[in-house]
Amino acid sequence: MRHKRDIRKLGRTKSHRKATIKNLVVSFFQHAEIETTEQKAKELQRTIEKIITLGKKGDLASYRRINTIVNHPPTLKQIKAIAERYKDRNAGYTRIIKMSPRKGDNAKRAIIKLV
């Protein structure tokens, strides 16, 4: 019997998955768009949406919650700038664009970027 694999685990342990998401978040806020696999992009989108929403609040508690996820001071400055840009928008700060599969292992690729 085949069991459906949980897409959110990304085939990693909890600590490895957390580190992967953190690194992707830092790269995303540095470059405003990144190319990754489709599953990682979907998981990354959830985290980024939460971070930008917290950044829009602008209070100390929100920035401390962001710091527990990111813990990268230059990224906090970029999050503040992006949060200001989306102050009139309720949600949907990112867009996932699907691409052709990767040649080596045929993995589904996607670009995630700010709207």
Rosetta blueprint (number, residue, H / E / L):
1 M L
2 R L
3 H L
4 K L
5 R L
6 D L
7 I H
8 R H
9 K H
10 L L
11 G L
12 R L
13 T L
14 K H
15 S H
16 H H
17 R H
18 K H
19 A H
20 T H
21 I H
22 K H
23 N H
24 L H
25 V H
26 V H
27 S H
28 F H
29 F H
30 Q H
31 H H
32 A L
33 E E
34 I E
35 E E
36 T E
37 T E
38 E H
39 Q H
40 K H
41 A H
42 K H
43 E H
44 L H
45 Q H
46 R H
47 T H
48 I H
49 E H
50 K H
51 I H
52 I H
53 T H
54 L H
55 G H
56 K H
57 K H
58 G L
59 D L
60 L H
61 A H
62 S H
63 Y H
64 R H
65 R H
66 I H
67 N H
68 T H
69 I H
70 V L
71 N L
72 H L
73 P H
74 P H
75 T H
76 L H
77 K H
78 Q H
79 I H
80 K H
81 A H
82 I H
83 A H
84 E H
85 R H
86 Y L
87 K L
88 D L
89 R L
90 N L
91 A L
92 G L
93 Y L
94 T E
95 R E
96 I E
97 I E
98 K E
99 M L
100 S L
101 P L
102 R L
103 K L
104 G L
105 D L
106 N L
107 A L
108 K L
109 R E
110 A E
111 I E
112 I E
113 K E
114 L E
115 V L
